[in-house]
Amino acid sequence: MGLGRAAWKEARATLQKILSSSEPVLKDNAELRSRGPENALMPNWTHLPVGYHGRASSVVVSGTPIRRPNGQTRADESQPPVFGKCKLLDIELEMAFFTGPATKLGEPIPIDKAEDHIFGMVLMNDWSARDIQKWEYVPLGPFLGKNFGTTISPWVVTMDALKPFAVPNQKQDPKPLPYLCHEDPYCFDIQLEVALNCDGLSKPSTICKSNFKYMYWTMKQQLAHHTVTGCNTNPGDLMASGTISGETEDSYGSLLELCWKGTKPIKLDNDITRKFLQDGDEVIMTGYCEKDGCRVGFGTCTGKILPALDLS
């Protein structure tokens, strides 16, 4: 773009020539005609609810401050990694459920019994250090980029209270394997919102509006898959949904998505912008169901960012 109009015209003319039916450069080259994958998802994503085992030690209740983590990052791939504070601190809008009765090691929970083991739900913010995560996640997935804090709302809303708000499950193509199939609706119309408060704002600024009903896999499917190997559960085990992102740009459940990896700053009130979280920022997640004059809420899921410790 910086080269000016003459370069623009030359580039356009070149593209028109390459794309014309009489030009063999592209027409006769199948590899060049390939514009990349139609679906950016991994091939297993529509066949199983992908997940990973986390830790319980740093799951905290709403209102607990979260300290910016230190770790290894590698912003310049031509240079060795460096140690220091996370610069790309993010959120993940999630929900989670607590399990009920214990199961025995070696005994899966069949999907037609899964409901008997799902006690209730909470809001969750799975804080993420994107720069630490990017350097460490291959080949084994989340580790230090996730383990410094996970915030949940203080109220556990039971599944009985949520039953009136059940909606049809997402259409799944291809059809899941039999151990993951169930016909009864187990998606829920839970309206979700994320707001950000910081110095310079008179009130929190909403940055995301989403809904739990967008989840592709149901909680029954998640639990049946999690235990199909015989992994046992204990009362109070916490299982999270993963980031909840809807169909519109304002429904994406992380700053990484909302700001397109930092290329599109999020506009808050008073001309304040954000790409990722700064020290002192407070994230406020809320969720509720509403139908026929009845409203069921989850309270708030909040956390304020403290500066990183100086470990130099």
N, C-alpha and C positions, 0 to 999 in steps of 0.2 A: 504493500500500500504506500509506503514511503517513497517509492521510486517515481511516482507521479503518473499522469494520464497517459503518456506515451507508452510506458511499460504496461499499464493496464490494458491498453488496446492490443499490444503485442501478445500478451498472455491470453486474452480473450480470443484473438484470431487463431492462436496455436491450439487452444482447446477446441474451438469449432472445427478446425481441420482434423484433429485427432478423432473427434466424435462423429465425423461425417461417414456416411455409408460407403463412400468411395475410397476411404483411407484405410489401408491394411494394418497400420500400426496397432490399433486396438481391436479391430474387427477380427483379425486372424490370430490373436494372442489371448487364449483363454485365461492365462495367469493374470494378465493385466486387467482383463474384464472383471475379475473378482474384486468386489468392493469391500471385502471384509465380511465377518460373520453376520448373519441376519439377527442372531440373538447372542448378546454378550454374556449370557449366563453360562456357567459351567454345565457340561452335558448331564451331570447327575442331579441338577437342581429340580427338575420336574419329576424326578423319580423317588426322591427321599428328602425329608426335612433336614437339611445340613445343619450341623451344630458342633459344639465343642464343650468339653468339661472345663469349668472355671474354678473359682475358689470362693469360700464363704467368709474368710477372715476380714475382708475389706468391704463387705456389704454393709451399708450404713443407712440409718433412717433419715428421712427428709429433714433438712435443716442443718445437717452435719457439714462443716466446711470441707472442701476438697483441696488438697495442696498440689500445686503444679509439680509433676514428677520430673526427676532427672533421669537421663539414660543416654544410650548411644544413638546417634543419628548420622545419616550420611546424605546431606543435601546435594553435594557434588560427587557424582558417581566416579569421577576421575581421581578423587582424593580418598584417603583413608577415613574411616568414621571418626567422629569427635564425641566427647562426653560433655553434657551440659543440660540445661533445662529444656523441656519440651517447648517448641515454638508453635506447634500446630495442635492445640488442645481443642477437643471436639466433644460433642454430645451424641448420644443415640437415644432417640425416642423409642421406648419399648414398653411392653407390659410383661408380667410374669405371673406364674401360678405356683401355689404351694401344694405339695402332695400330702395325701392323708395316710391311711394305714400302711404300715411297713410291709414290704414284700421280701421273700427269701432269695438269697443268691442263687442264680440258676433258673429262676422262674419268671418268665416275661409277663407283662401285663397285656392281655389280648385287648384289641381295640373295643370289643363290646363290653369290656369291664373297666375301661379307662376312666369313665365318668365317676366311678366309685372311688377313684384315687386322686381326683382333682378337687381340692378343697375350696379354693378361692383365689382371687387375683389382686395384684397391686400394680401401680404405675412403676416404671423403672427408667432411670437414666444410666446407661452403661457408658460412663465417661471413657474417652478414647484419646490416646496420645498418637496422633496420626504419623508424625515423623519417626517416633520410636517404633511404631507398629510396622511402618513401611520397610525399615531396615531389618527387622527381626523375623517377620512372619513366614518367610520361606525357609524351610519347607514344612514347619510344624504348626503354623497358625498363631493365634493371639497368645501373648505372654506378658511382658512388662508394659506393653502398650495398652493393656486393659486392667492390670491387677491392682492399680493404685486407688481405685474407688468405684463402687457401684451404689447408686442411691435408689431407695424404694420409698413409696408413700407409706404413711403410718397406718392406714386403714386397709384391712384385708376384706374385700367384698366377696361374699360367698357365692358359689355358682347358683344356688337357689334364688338369690336376689337378682341374678343376671338373666335367669331363664326367660323372663318376659321380653328381653331385648335381643333374643337370638334371631339371626337372619340366615338366609340360605348360604351354604358354603360356596367358596369360589369354584368355578368350573375348572377341573383339572384335566389337562391333556398332555401326555397320555394318561389313561386311567391308572391309578396307583396299583401296586401289587395287592393281592387279597388281604394281607395282614395290615394294610393301611386304609382299607376301604370302610366307610360308614356312610349311611344315607341321611341320618338325622342331622338337622342344622346345629352346628356348633361354632359358628362365627357369631360375633356379637357387635351390635351397633353402639360402640363406645366412642364418643366424640372426644378428640384429643387436641390439646393446644400447648405450644411451647412459647414462652415469653422470656425476654432477656432484659435485665435491669443493670444499669451501670451509671457511673458518674456522668452528669449532664442530662440525665433523663428525669422528668418529673414523675413518671410512672413507667412500669414495665412495658416494653414494646413487643407485640406479638410477631414471631418470625415463622411460625408453622401452625397449620391446622390440618389434622389428619383424622383417621378413624381406624379402629382395630379391625373392622370388617374387611380391610384390604389384605389381610394376611392370606397367603396362598395355602399354607398348611394349617390345619386346625390343631388345637391343643391335644385332642385325642390322638391325632396322628403323630404329633411330636412325642407324646409319652409312650405310645406303642412302639415307635421306632427306637426311642432311647433305651427301652428295656428289652428289645427283641433278642438281644444277646444273652439275657439273663442278668443284666445289671440290676441290682436290687435298689429299692428306694426306702428312705426313712421318713417318718412324719416330719413335715416342715422343710423337705428339700425344695429348693427354689429353682424353677426352670423358666428361662426368659424366652421371649418371642423372637428376638432379633429386631433390627430396625424396621419401624413401621413407616413406609412411604406410600403415599397415594398416587393418584393419576395426574395431578397438577403440580407445577413447580413450587407452590406455596405449601404443599403437603409432604415434602421430603423431610425425613426424620433425622437428618444430621446436617451440620454446617458444611461438611464435605460435599454433600449433594446440593444444598441450598446455594452455596457460593461457587459451585462448579470447580472444586479443587482450588479455590482461592482466586479464580479469574473474574468472578462477579461479586463484588462486595455486597453484603446485605445492608439495606438501608433501614436504619432505625429512625426514631423521631429526633427532632432538633439537629438534623444533618449529620448524625453520628452513624458510622458504618462499622461493620465487622466482617472479617473473613473467618477468623478463629477466635477463641476466647482469650480475653486479657485478664490480668490480675484484677481482682475486685469485682469482676462480672458475676452476676447471680442468675442462674437458670431456674425458671419456674415452669414445671409441667403440671397440667391439670387434665382431668378426665371425668366424664360423667355420661350416664345414659338418661334418656328422657323420652317418655311415651305416655300419652293419655293423661297428662297432668302429673305424672309420677316421675320423680328425678332421683337417681341413685348416683352419688358422687364418690370419688376415691380420695378426696383431700388433695393436697399438693405434694409435689415431689421437687424439692428445692435443694440447691447447693451453691455456695459462693466460693470462688477461686481464690486461694491464698497463694502468695509468691512461693517459688521454689526455694528450698534450702540451698545455701552456698556450700557445695561439697568440693570446691576447688582446693 
